[in-house]
Amino acid sequence: MTVSRPGDPADDEQGDRVNGNATTVHSNVALLSLAAVTPERVTTSAELDDRLRSTLERLRLPSGLLERIAGVHERRNWAEGQSFDTAAIEAGEKALAEAGVDRSRIGLLINTSVTRPHLEPSVAVRMHHGLSLPPSAVNFDIANACLGFVNGMSLAAQLIDAGQIDYAVVIDGEDADEIQVNTVDRLNRPGATRADFLREFPTLTLGSGAVAAVLGRADLHPSGHRILGGVTRAATEFHDLCVGSVTGMYTDAKALLKGGMKLVMAAWQEARERFDWSAMDRYVLHQVSDVHTNAIVKAAKLDRSKVPLTYPRFGNVGPASIPITLAHEAPNLSPGDRVLLMGVGSGLNTAMLELAW
């Protein structure tokens, strides 16, 4: 593994000074397996419209905005007896079985869930215990909004390349129930305004789900999917544009889209120094909405037919969105296909990671 950083500050298209943007190249890491668990309960956007009907009528807003503007027709929520952490453990078990790796050889578990029932201890300890991983397996959370899973893969890949571990599990479980219930209740209060509705509209696109991946040394698993490398970039001046907790998520959607697109395209341009991503076989984007997807496709001049979508059925599942989309697209991939994972996370941060299938 090598990490290169531009030696001299450079100007991006907007004239901003750019320093220290990481470019990472991996030499001996492969994605061995990827497993997703889908909640059983379906919540349609029409159902949310029904719950908000009095508010929509009072504010003179049309129904169907979630479908027409965001392109989200439904999302998943955990049924009775299901939970985000038990589902993540189930995904982890499936991933371990698919990889054919003895769990005693796992050296690292990284949980990337935004969902957490408490501040301490880490959610990772639940996953570590539930998967019966060895005491020697380091375990911790990475929290970086919707980029957590890609960041977790990158960090695990670096440790594998460095020879510190042979295998890692990256895992995520999300539960959108509480935040959606709180949001609908708040928007149904008599004092809720149009501005309140627009600020909390993205919350209604969220969905639940779980996913897990096993990474290992490519030389031990030549049939694995090689992780080649990628880039990251930060624009933390936008840290107040999307702020969330279990009580609610508040978003300046217009400014978030503008800042996010500027950040993505700056990273896209910088990546050209080492990577050619103009003709990938798949572009697996973070699943947000029609608006965001169309903007990235247009700005980066991507082939829309190579951009699989899951948000129409599953909504925005936070950091689980990218790996869930990859898991659903995997049956359509062929050995040798080039796959680019890319997304933007609140804060703002962006990350792009290339795989050779």
C-alpha positions as YAML, in Angstrom:
chain: A
units: angstrom
residues:
- id: 1
  name: MET
  ca: [0.00, 0.00, 0.00]
- id: 2
  name: THR
  ca: [1.28, 3.43, -0.88]
- id: 3
  name: VAL
  ca: [-0.22, 6.79, -0.10]
- id: 4
  name: SER
  ca: [0.69, 9.75, -2.25]
- id: 5
  name: ARG
  ca: [-0.16, 13.37, -1.62]
- id: 6
  name: PRO
  ca: [0.24, 16.21, -4.09]
- id: 7
  name: GLY
  ca: [3.47, 18.02, -3.34]
- id: 8
  name: ASP
  ca: [2.39, 21.54, -4.11]
- id: 9
  name: PRO
  ca: [-0.90, 23.33, -3.48]
- id: 10
  name: ALA
  ca: [-3.02, 23.48, -6.59]
- id: 11
  name: ASP
  ca: [-6.03, 25.48, -7.65]
- id: 12
  name: ASP
  ca: [-9.27, 23.68, -8.38]
- id: 13
  name: GLU
  ca: [-11.86, 24.91, -10.87]
- id: 14
  name: GLN
  ca: [-13.23, 27.40, -8.36]
- id: 15
  name: GLY
  ca: [-9.81, 28.77, -7.47]
- id: 16
  name: ASP
  ca: [-9.71, 27.24, -3.98]
- id: 17
  name: ARG
  ca: [-6.39, 26.08, -2.56]
- id: 18
  name: VAL
  ca: [-6.16, 22.29, -2.30]
- id: 19
  name: ASN
  ca: [-3.68, 20.55, -0.01]
- id: 20
  name: GLY
  ca: [-3.09, 17.03, 1.21]
- id: 21
  name: ASN
  ca: [-5.83, 15.13, -0.61]
- id: 22
  name: ALA
  ca: [-5.06, 11.46, -0.16]
- id: 23
  name: THR
  ca: [-4.66, 9.05, -3.05]
- id: 24
  name: THR
  ca: [-4.38, 5.44, -1.93]
- id: 25
  name: VAL
  ca: [-3.18, 2.48, -4.00]
- id: 26
  name: HIS
  ca: [-3.60, -1.07, -2.67]
- id: 27
  name: SER
  ca: [-1.37, -3.94, -3.74]
- id: 28
  name: ASN
  ca: [-2.64, -7.14, -2.12]
- id: 29
  name: VAL
  ca: [-6.25, -6.76, -0.95]
- id: 30
  name: ALA
  ca: [-9.45, -8.36, -2.21]
- id: 31
  name: LEU
  ca: [-13.12, -8.20, -1.37]
- id: 32
  name: LEU
  ca: [-13.92, -11.83, -0.64]
- id: 33
  name: SER
  ca: [-17.64, -11.59, 0.06]
- id: 34
  name: LEU
  ca: [-20.51, -9.16, 0.50]
- id: 35
  name: ALA
  ca: [-23.89, -9.99, 2.07]
- id: 36
  name: ALA
  ca: [-26.95, -7.81, 2.62]
- id: 37
  name: VAL
  ca: [-30.01, -8.37, 4.83]
- id: 38
  name: THR
  ca: [-33.23, -6.67, 3.75]
- id: 39
  name: PRO
  ca: [-35.92, -5.77, 6.31]
- id: 40
  name: GLU
  ca: [-39.26, -7.49, 5.85]
- id: 41
  name: ARG
  ca: [-41.54, -4.48, 6.36]
- id: 42
  name: VAL
  ca: [-42.15, -2.15, 3.41]
- id: 43
  name: THR
  ca: [-43.13, 1.48, 3.96]
- id: 44
  name: THR
  ca: [-44.27, 3.20, 0.79]
- id: 45
  name: SER
  ca: [-43.98, 6.90, 0.10]
- id: 46
  name: ALA
  ca: [-47.77, 6.91, -0.37]
- id: 47
  name: GLU
  ca: [-48.10, 5.72, 3.25]
- id: 48
  name: LEU
  ca: [-45.95, 8.60, 4.48]
- id: 49
  name: ASP
  ca: [-48.08, 10.99, 2.41]
- id: 50
  name: ASP
  ca: [-51.16, 9.63, 4.18]
- id: 51
  name: ARG
  ca: [-49.58, 10.21, 7.58]
- id: 52
  name: LEU
  ca: [-48.72, 13.78, 6.55]
- id: 53
  name: ARG
  ca: [-51.94, 14.50, 4.67]
- id: 54
  name: SER
  ca: [-53.26, 17.19, 7.04]
- id: 55
  name: THR
  ca: [-49.90, 18.99, 6.97]
- id: 56
  name: LEU
  ca: [-49.61, 18.80, 3.18]
- id: 57
  name: GLU
  ca: [-53.11, 20.23, 2.81]
- id: 58
  name: ARG
  ca: [-52.49, 22.99, 5.35]
- id: 59
  name: LEU
  ca: [-49.20, 23.99, 3.68]
- id: 60
  name: ARG
  ca: [-50.73, 23.60, 0.20]
- id: 61
  name: LEU
  ca: [-48.12, 21.08, -0.82]
- id: 62
  name: PRO
  ca: [-48.94, 18.29, -3.29]
- id: 63
  name: SER
  ca: [-48.70, 14.64, -2.35]
- id: 64
  name: GLY
  ca: [-46.27, 12.41, -4.20]
- id: 65
  name: LEU
  ca: [-43.22, 14.65, -3.71]
- id: 66
  name: LEU
  ca: [-41.10, 11.76, -2.41]
- id: 67
  name: GLU
  ca: [-41.70, 9.83, -5.60]
- id: 68
  name: ARG
  ca: [-41.61, 12.72, -8.09]
- id: 69
  name: ILE
  ca: [-38.74, 14.74, -6.64]
- id: 70
  name: ALA
  ca: [-36.60, 12.15, -4.84]
- id: 71
  name: GLY
  ca: [-37.55, 9.08, -6.87]
- id: 72
  name: VAL
  ca: [-38.07, 7.10, -3.64]
- id: 73
  name: HIS
  ca: [-41.17, 4.90, -3.97]
- id: 74
  name: GLU
  ca: [-40.63, 2.80, -0.86]
- id: 75
  name: ARG
  ca: [-38.15, 2.00, 1.86]
- id: 76
  name: ARG
  ca: [-37.67, -0.89, 4.27]
- id: 77
  name: ASN
  ca: [-38.20, -0.92, 8.04]
- id: 78
  name: TRP
  ca: [-37.47, -3.66, 10.53]
- id: 79
  name: ALA
  ca: [-40.42, -5.87, 11.42]
- id: 80
  name: GLU
  ca: [-41.28, -7.00, 14.92]
- id: 81
  name: GLY
  ca: [-38.49, -9.20, 16.22]
- id: 82
  name: GLN
  ca: [-35.91, -7.67, 13.90]
- id: 83
  name: SER
  ca: [-33.29, -5.08, 14.82]
- id: 84
  name: PHE
  ca: [-30.42, -3.35, 13.05]
- id: 85
  name: ASP
  ca: [-27.71, -5.06, 15.10]
- id: 86
  name: THR
  ca: [-29.07, -8.61, 14.88]
- id: 87
  name: ALA
  ca: [-29.55, -8.09, 11.13]
- id: 88
  name: ALA
  ca: [-25.97, -6.85, 10.80]
- id: 89
  name: ILE
  ca: [-24.75, -9.93, 12.65]
- id: 90
  name: GLU
  ca: [-26.83, -12.08, 10.27]
- id: 91
  name: ALA
  ca: [-25.18, -10.30, 7.33]
- id: 92
  name: GLY
  ca: [-21.78, -10.90, 8.92]
- id: 93
  name: GLU
  ca: [-22.49, -14.62, 9.29]
- id: 94
  name: LYS
  ca: [-23.52, -14.83, 5.63]
- id: 95
  name: ALA
  ca: [-20.41, -12.94, 4.52]
- id: 96
  name: LEU
  ca: [-18.10, -15.18, 6.57]
- id: 97
  name: ALA
  ca: [-19.75, -18.32, 5.18]
- id: 98
  name: GLU
  ca: [-19.52, -17.02, 1.62]
- id: 99
  name: ALA
  ca: [-15.85, -16.08, 2.05]
- id: 100
  name: GLY
  ca: [-15.04, -19.48, 3.53]
- id: 101
  name: VAL
  ca: [-12.85, -17.85, 6.16]
- id: 102
  name: ASP
  ca: [-12.48, -19.30, 9.63]
- id: 103
  name: ARG
  ca: [-13.65, -16.58, 12.03]
- id: 104
  name: SER
  ca: [-10.66, -17.32, 14.28]
- id: 105
  name: ARG
  ca: [-8.49, -15.69, 11.58]
- id: 106
  name: ILE
  ca: [-10.39, -12.38, 11.54]
- id: 107
  name: GLY
  ca: [-8.03, -9.69, 12.82]
- id: 108
  name: LEU
  ca: [-10.32, -6.66, 12.60]
- id: 109
  name: LEU
  ca: [-14.00, -5.74, 12.74]
- id: 110
  name: ILE
  ca: [-15.09, -2.22, 11.80]
- id: 111
  name: ASN
  ca: [-18.69, -1.18, 12.39]
- id: 112
  name: THR
  ca: [-19.77, 1.83, 10.32]
- id: 113
  name: SER
  ca: [-23.40, 2.21, 11.46]
- id: 114
  name: VAL
  ca: [-24.85, 5.66, 11.95]
- id: 115
  name: THR
  ca: [-27.54, 3.98, 14.05]
- id: 116
  name: ARG
  ca: [-26.50, 3.49, 17.67]
- id: 117
  name: PRO
  ca: [-28.62, 2.78, 20.77]
- id: 118
  name: HIS
  ca: [-26.11, 4.48, 23.07]
- id: 119
  name: LEU
  ca: [-22.91, 6.52, 23.03]
- id: 120
  name: GLU
  ca: [-20.85, 3.90, 24.87]
- id: 121
  name: PRO
  ca: [-19.73, 1.23, 24.36]
- id: 122
  name: SER
  ca: [-19.17, 1.05, 20.62]
- id: 123
  name: VAL
  ca: [-21.73, -0.73, 18.47]
- id: 124
  name: ALA
  ca: [-18.81, -2.81, 17.20]
- id: 125
  name: VAL
  ca: [-18.67, -4.76, 20.46]
- id: 126
  name: ARG
  ca: [-22.19, -6.08, 19.79]
- id: 127
  name: MET
  ca: [-21.12, -7.23, 16.34]
- id: 128
  name: HIS
  ca: [-17.86, -8.74, 17.61]
- id: 129
  name: HIS
  ca: [-19.70, -10.71, 20.31]
- id: 130
  name: GLY
  ca: [-22.57, -11.71, 18.03]
- id: 131
  name: LEU
  ca: [-20.16, -13.08, 15.42]
- id: 132
  name: SER
  ca: [-18.07, -14.90, 18.07]
- id: 133
  name: LEU
  ca: [-14.88, -13.33, 16.79]
- id: 134
  name: PRO
  ca: [-11.64, -14.08, 18.63]
- id: 135
  name: PRO
  ca: [-10.40, -11.83, 21.47]
- id: 136
  name: SER
  ca: [-7.45, -10.91, 19.26]
- id: 137
  name: ALA
  ca: [-9.73, -9.24, 16.68]
- id: 138
  name: VAL
  ca: [-9.54, -5.47, 17.04]
- id: 139
  name: ASN
  ca: [-13.02, -3.92, 16.92]
- id: 140
  name: PHE
  ca: [-14.27, -0.35, 16.80]
- id: 141
  name: ASP
  ca: [-16.71, 2.03, 15.12]
- id: 142
  name: ILE
  ca: [-16.00, 4.42, 12.26]
- id: 143
  name: ALA
  ca: [-18.58, 7.19, 12.07]
- id: 144
  name: ASN
  ca: [-18.42, 9.34, 8.96]
- id: 145
  name: ALA
  ca: [-22.04, 9.76, 7.91]
- id: 146
  name: CYS
  ca: [-22.82, 7.98, 4.62]
- id: 147
  name: LEU
  ca: [-19.16, 7.33, 3.76]
- id: 148
  name: GLY
  ca: [-18.43, 5.11, 6.75]
- id: 149
  name: PHE
  ca: [-18.48, 1.77, 4.93]
- id: 150
  name: VAL
  ca: [-16.16, 2.91, 2.14]
- id: 151
  name: ASN
  ca: [-13.83, 4.46, 4.73]
- id: 152
  name: GLY
  ca: [-13.93, 1.20, 6.69]
- id: 153
  name: MET
  ca: [-12.99, -0.79, 3.60]
- id: 154
  name: SER
  ca: [-10.10, 1.58, 2.88]
- id: 155
  name: LEU
  ca: [-8.74, 1.38, 6.43]
- id: 156
  name: ALA
  ca: [-9.04, -2.41, 6.53]
- id: 157
  name: ALA
  ca: [-7.28, -2.61, 3.16]
- id: 158
  name: GLN
  ca: [-4.40, -0.52, 4.47]
- id: 159
  name: LEU
  ca: [-3.93, -2.81, 7.47]
- id: 160
  name: ILE
  ca: [-4.02, -5.90, 5.24]
- id: 161
  name: ASP
  ca: [-1.47, -4.34, 2.87]
- id: 162
  name: ALA
  ca: [0.70, -3.45, 5.84]
- id: 163
  name: GLY
  ca: [0.73, -7.10, 6.93]
- id: 164
  name: GLN
  ca: [-0.85, -6.42, 10.32]
- id: 165
  name: ILE
  ca: [-3.92, -8.57, 9.62]
- id: 166
  name: ASP
  ca: [-4.95, -11.18, 7.07]
- id: 167
  name: TYR
  ca: [-8.73, -10.72, 7.23]
- id: 168
  name: ALA
  ca: [-11.21, -8.02, 8.20]
- id: 169
  name: VAL
  ca: [-14.98, -7.70, 8.51]
- id: 170
  name: VAL
  ca: [-16.62, -4.36, 7.69]
- id: 171
  name: ILE
  ca: [-20.24, -4.27, 8.86]
- id: 172
  name: ASP
  ca: [-23.21, -1.90, 9.03]
- id: 173
  name: GLY
  ca: [-26.80, -1.93, 10.26]
- id: 174
  name: GLU
  ca: [-29.23, 0.99, 10.01]
- id: 175
  name: ASP
  ca: [-32.64, 1.65, 11.56]
- id: 176
  name: ALA
  ca: [-34.64, 4.59, 10.20]
- id: 177
  name: ASP
  ca: [-37.82, 3.93, 12.21]
- id: 178
  name: GLU
  ca: [-37.37, 6.26, 15.17]
- id: 179
  name: ILE
  ca: [-36.15, 9.25, 13.19]
- id: 180
  name: GLN
  ca: [-39.02, 8.89, 10.69]
- id: 181
  name: VAL
  ca: [-41.66, 8.62, 13.43]
- id: 182
  name: ASN
  ca: [-40.22, 11.68, 15.17]
- id: 183
  name: THR
  ca: [-40.10, 13.62, 11.91]
- id: 184
  name: VAL
  ca: [-43.69, 12.84, 10.92]
- id: 185
  name: ASP
  ca: [-44.91, 13.74, 14.42]
- id: 186
  name: ARG
  ca: [-43.02, 17.03, 14.34]
- id: 187
  name: LEU
  ca: [-44.23, 17.98, 10.86]
- id: 188
  name: ASN
  ca: [-47.83, 17.26, 11.88]
- id: 189
  name: ARG
  ca: [-47.71, 19.88, 14.62]
- id: 190
  name: PRO
  ca: [-49.85, 22.96, 13.91]
- id: 191
  name: GLY
  ca: [-46.85, 25.31, 13.87]
- id: 192
  name: ALA
  ca: [-44.86, 23.42, 11.20]
- id: 193
  name: THR
  ca: [-44.06, 25.62, 8.19]
- id: 194
  name: ARG
  ca: [-43.13, 25.00, 4.57]
- id: 195
  name: ALA
  ca: [-39.52, 25.76, 5.48]
- id: 196
  name: ASP
  ca: [-39.67, 23.09, 8.21]
- id: 197
  name: PHE
  ca: [-41.08, 20.57, 5.75]
- id: 198
  name: LEU
  ca: [-38.37, 21.24, 3.14]
- id: 199
  name: ARG
  ca: [-35.63, 21.12, 5.79]
- id: 200
  name: GLU
  ca: [-36.79, 17.70, 6.99]
- id: 201
  name: PHE
  ca: [-37.92, 16.30, 3.62]
- id: 202
  name: PRO
  ca: [-34.67, 14.26, 3.10]
- id: 203
  name: THR
  ca: [-35.35, 12.43, 6.38]
- id: 204
  name: LEU
  ca: [-38.44, 10.89, 4.81]
- id: 205
  name: THR
  ca: [-36.25, 9.19, 2.17]
- id: 206
  name: LEU
  ca: [-34.30, 7.16, 4.75]
- id: 207
  name: GLY
  ca: [-34.56, 3.39, 4.95]
- id: 208
  name: SER
  ca: [-33.27, 0.50, 7.04]
- id: 209
  name: GLY
  ca: [-30.94, -2.35, 6.12]
- id: 210
  name: ALA
  ca: [-27.78, -4.26, 7.00]
- id: 211
  name: VAL
  ca: [-24.68, -5.39, 5.12]
- id: 212
  name: ALA
  ca: [-21.28, -6.95, 5.79]
- id: 213
  name: ALA
  ca: [-18.11, -7.55, 3.80]
- id: 214
  name: VAL
  ca: [-15.05, -9.74, 4.34]
- id: 215
  name: LEU
  ca: [-11.70, -8.48, 3.04]
- id: 216
  name: GLY
  ca: [-8.53, -10.52, 2.82]
- id: 217
  name: ARG
  ca: [-5.14, -10.92, 1.15]
- id: 218
  name: ALA
  ca: [-5.46, -11.19, -2.61]
- id: 219
  name: ASP
  ca: [-2.52, -13.60, -2.91]
- id: 220
  name: LEU
  ca: [-4.38, -16.09, -0.70]
- id: 221
  name: HIS
  ca: [-7.63, -15.59, -2.64]
- id: 222
  name: PRO
  ca: [-6.89, -15.07, -6.35]
- id: 223
  name: SER
  ca: [-10.59, -15.33, -7.21]
- id: 224
  name: GLY
  ca: [-11.44, -12.39, -4.93]
- id: 225
  name: HIS
  ca: [-12.37, -8.96, -6.19]
- id: 226
  name: ARG
  ca: [-9.26, -6.79, -6.04]
- id: 227
  name: ILE
  ca: [-9.43, -3.45, -4.22]
- id: 228
  name: LEU
  ca: [-7.16, -1.21, -6.25]
- id: 229
  name: GLY
  ca: [-7.30, 2.19, -4.55]
- id: 230
  name: GLY
  ca: [-9.04, 5.52, -4.53]
- id: 231
  name: VAL
  ca: [-9.17, 9.13, -3.43]
- id: 232
  name: THR
  ca: [-10.76, 11.14, -0.64]
- id: 233
  name: ARG
  ca: [-11.42, 14.83, -0.24]
- id: 234
  name: ALA
  ca: [-12.96, 17.03, 2.47]
- id: 235
  name: ALA
  ca: [-14.91, 20.27, 2.36]
- id: 236
  name: THR
  ca: [-15.70, 20.69, 6.03]
- id: 237
  name: GLU
  ca: [-16.77, 24.31, 5.64]
- id: 238
  name: PHE
  ca: [-20.14, 22.68, 4.87]
- id: 239
  name: HIS
  ca: [-20.38, 20.85, 8.20]
- id: 240
  name: ASP
  ca: [-23.69, 22.53, 9.15]
- id: 241
  name: LEU
  ca: [-25.64, 21.70, 5.98]
- id: 242
  name: CYS
  ca: [-26.94, 18.29, 7.10]
- id: 243
  name: VAL
  ca: [-27.07, 17.55, 10.83]
- id: 244
  name: GLY
  ca: [-28.93, 14.57, 12.25]
- id: 245
  name: SER
  ca: [-29.73, 12.63, 15.40]
- id: 246
  name: VAL
  ca: [-32.44, 10.16, 16.43]
- id: 247
  name: THR
  ca: [-34.79, 13.09, 17.01]
- id: 248
  name: GLY
  ca: [-34.45, 14.46, 13.49]
- id: 249
  name: MET
  ca: [-32.27, 15.35, 10.53]
- id: 250
  name: TYR
  ca: [-32.13, 18.92, 9.28]
- id: 251
  name: THR
  ca: [-30.83, 19.61, 5.80]
- id: 252
  name: ASP
  ca: [-30.23, 22.58, 3.53]
- id: 253
  name: ALA
  ca: [-30.78, 20.42, 0.46]
- id: 254
  name: LYS
  ca: [-29.97, 23.07, -2.15]
- id: 255
  name: ALA
  ca: [-26.69, 24.14, -0.54]
- id: 256
  name: LEU
  ca: [-25.81, 20.51, 0.21]
- id: 257
  name: LEU
  ca: [-26.22, 19.55, -3.44]
- id: 258
  name: LYS
  ca: [-24.17, 22.52, -4.63]
- id: 259
  name: GLY
  ca: [-21.35, 21.94, -2.13]
- id: 260
  name: GLY
  ca: [-21.38, 18.19, -2.66]
- id: 261
  name: MET
  ca: [-21.14, 18.47, -6.43]
- id: 262
  name: LYS
  ca: [-18.26, 20.93, -6.18]
- id: 263
  name: LEU
  ca: [-16.44, 18.54, -3.85]
- id: 264
  name: VAL
  ca: [-17.09, 15.42, -5.97]
- id: 265
  name: MET
  ca: [-15.92, 17.03, -9.17]
- id: 266
  name: ALA
  ca: [-12.77, 18.42, -7.53]
- id: 267
  name: ALA
  ca: [-11.91, 14.90, -6.32]
- id: 268
  name: TRP
  ca: [-12.84, 13.43, -9.72]
- id: 269
  name: GLN
  ca: [-10.45, 15.80, -11.47]
- id: 270
  name: GLU
  ca: [-7.62, 15.11, -9.01]
- id: 271
  name: ALA
  ca: [-8.05, 11.35, -9.39]
- id: 272
  name: ARG
  ca: [-7.07, 11.65, -13.05]
- id: 273
  name: GLU
  ca: [-3.43, 11.97, -12.00]
- id: 274
  name: ARG
  ca: [-3.45, 8.27, -11.08]
- id: 275
  name: PHE
  ca: [-6.77, 6.71, -12.11]
- id: 276
  name: ASP
  ca: [-8.81, 6.65, -15.31]
- id: 277
  name: TRP
  ca: [-12.43, 6.33, -14.24]
- id: 278
  name: SER
  ca: [-14.03, 7.62, -17.42]
- id: 279
  name: ALA
  ca: [-15.13, 4.21, -18.68]
- id: 280
  name: MET
  ca: [-15.92, 1.97, -15.73]
- id: 281
  name: ASP
  ca: [-18.23, -1.02, -16.07]
- id: 282
  name: ARG
  ca: [-20.26, 0.12, -13.04]
- id: 283
  name: TYR
  ca: [-20.51, 3.28, -10.97]
- id: 284
  name: VAL
  ca: [-21.97, 2.39, -7.59]
- id: 285
  name: LEU
  ca: [-23.07, 5.70, -6.12]
- id: 286
  name: HIS
  ca: [-24.34, 6.54, -2.66]
- id: 287
  name: GLN
  ca: [-28.12, 6.18, -3.00]
- id: 288
  name: VAL
  ca: [-29.77, 9.54, -2.25]
- id: 289
  name: SER
  ca: [-32.31, 10.61, -4.86]
- id: 290
  name: ASP
  ca: [-33.00, 11.24, -8.54]
- id: 291
  name: VAL
  ca: [-31.75, 14.81, -8.14]
- id: 292
  name: HIS
  ca: [-28.36, 13.84, -6.74]
- id: 293
  name: THR
  ca: [-27.86, 10.92, -9.11]
- id: 294
  name: ASN
  ca: [-28.75, 12.97, -12.18]
- id: 295
  name: ALA
  ca: [-26.40, 15.75, -11.10]
- id: 296
  name: ILE
  ca: [-23.41, 13.42, -10.70]
- id: 297
  name: VAL
  ca: [-24.15, 11.55, -13.93]
- id: 298
  name: LYS
  ca: [-24.31, 14.83, -15.85]
- id: 299
  name: ALA
  ca: [-21.28, 16.50, -14.23]
- id: 300
  name: ALA
  ca: [-18.96, 13.49, -14.53]
- id: 301
  name: LYS
  ca: [-20.42, 12.45, -17.92]
- id: 302
  name: LEU
  ca: [-21.19, 8.93, -16.73]
- id: 303
  name: ASP
  ca: [-23.01, 6.32, -18.76]
- id: 304
  name: ARG
  ca: [-26.37, 6.21, -16.99]
- id: 305
  name: SER
  ca: [-26.87, 2.56, -17.95]
- id: 306
  name: LYS
  ca: [-23.85, 1.69, -15.79]
- id: 307
  name: VAL
  ca: [-25.28, 3.32, -12.63]
- id: 308
  name: PRO
  ca: [-27.42, 0.79, -10.70]
- id: 309
  name: LEU
  ca: [-30.11, 2.24, -8.43]
- id: 310
  name: THR
  ca: [-31.57, 0.91, -5.20]
- id: 311
  name: TYR
  ca: [-33.02, 4.07, -3.61]
- id: 312
  name: PRO
  ca: [-36.37, 3.70, -5.45]
- id: 313
  name: ARG
  ca: [-36.99, 0.49, -3.43]
- id: 314
  name: PHE
  ca: [-34.82, 0.89, -0.34]
- id: 315
  name: GLY
  ca: [-34.44, 4.65, 0.09]
- id: 316
  name: ASN
  ca: [-31.25, 6.15, 1.49]
- id: 317
  name: VAL
  ca: [-29.78, 3.53, 3.87]
- id: 318
  name: GLY
  ca: [-26.92, 5.78, 4.96]
- id: 319
  name: PRO
  ca: [-23.47, 4.17, 4.91]
- id: 320
  name: ALA
  ca: [-25.05, 0.83, 4.01]
- id: 321
  name: SER
  ca: [-26.35, 2.24, 0.70]
- id: 322
  name: ILE
  ca: [-23.22, 1.74, -1.39]
- id: 323
  name: PRO
  ca: [-22.44, -1.84, -0.27]
- id: 324
  name: ILE
  ca: [-26.14, -2.85, -0.44]
- id: 325
  name: THR
  ca: [-26.29, -1.55, -4.01]
- id: 326
  name: LEU
  ca: [-23.08, -3.42, -4.87]
- id: 327
  name: ALA
  ca: [-24.46, -6.61, -3.30]
- id: 328
  name: HIS
  ca: [-27.62, -6.38, -5.41]
- id: 329
  name: GLU
  ca: [-25.64, -5.61, -8.57]
- id: 330
  name: ALA
  ca: [-23.01, -8.34, -8.02]
- id: 331
  name: PRO
  ca: [-24.93, -11.07, -9.95]
- id: 332
  name: ASN
  ca: [-24.75, -8.82, -13.03]
- id: 333
  name: LEU
  ca: [-20.97, -8.34, -12.84]
- id: 334
  name: SER
  ca: [-18.38, -10.42, -14.69]
- id: 335
  name: PRO
  ca: [-14.76, -11.20, -13.78]
- id: 336
  name: GLY
  ca: [-12.57, -8.31, -14.82]
- id: 337
  name: ASP
  ca: [-15.31, -5.67, -14.64]
- id: 338
  name: ARG
  ca: [-14.12, -2.35, -13.24]
- id: 339
  name: VAL
  ca: [-16.32, -0.99, -10.45]
- id: 340
  name: LEU
  ca: [-16.12, 2.43, -8.82]
- id: 341
  name: LEU
  ca: [-17.69, 3.08, -5.44]
- id: 342
  name: MET
  ca: [-18.32, 6.79, -4.91]
- id: 343
  name: GLY
  ca: [-20.32, 8.99, -2.59]
- id: 344
  name: VAL
  ca: [-20.62, 12.11, -0.49]
- id: 345
  name: GLY
  ca: [-21.18, 12.19, 3.25]
- id: 346
  name: SER
  ca: [-22.50, 14.98, 5.44]
- id: 347
  name: GLY
  ca: [-19.71, 17.15, 6.65]
- id: 348
  name: LEU
  ca: [-18.79, 17.27, 3.71]
- id: 349
  name: ASN
  ca: [-16.51, 14.42, 2.67]
- id: 350
  name: THR
  ca: [-16.25, 12.39, -0.51]
- id: 351
  name: ALA
  ca: [-14.59, 9.05, -1.23]
- id: 352
  name: MET
  ca: [-14.06, 6.96, -4.35]
- id: 353
  name: LEU
  ca: [-12.73, 3.41, -4.34]
- id: 354
  name: GLU
  ca: [-12.02, 1.20, -7.36]
- id: 355
  name: LEU
  ca: [-12.52, -2.57, -7.47]
- id: 356
  name: ALA
  ca: [-11.60, -5.08, -10.15]
- id: 357
  name: TRP
  ca: [-14.35, -7.71, -10.11]
...
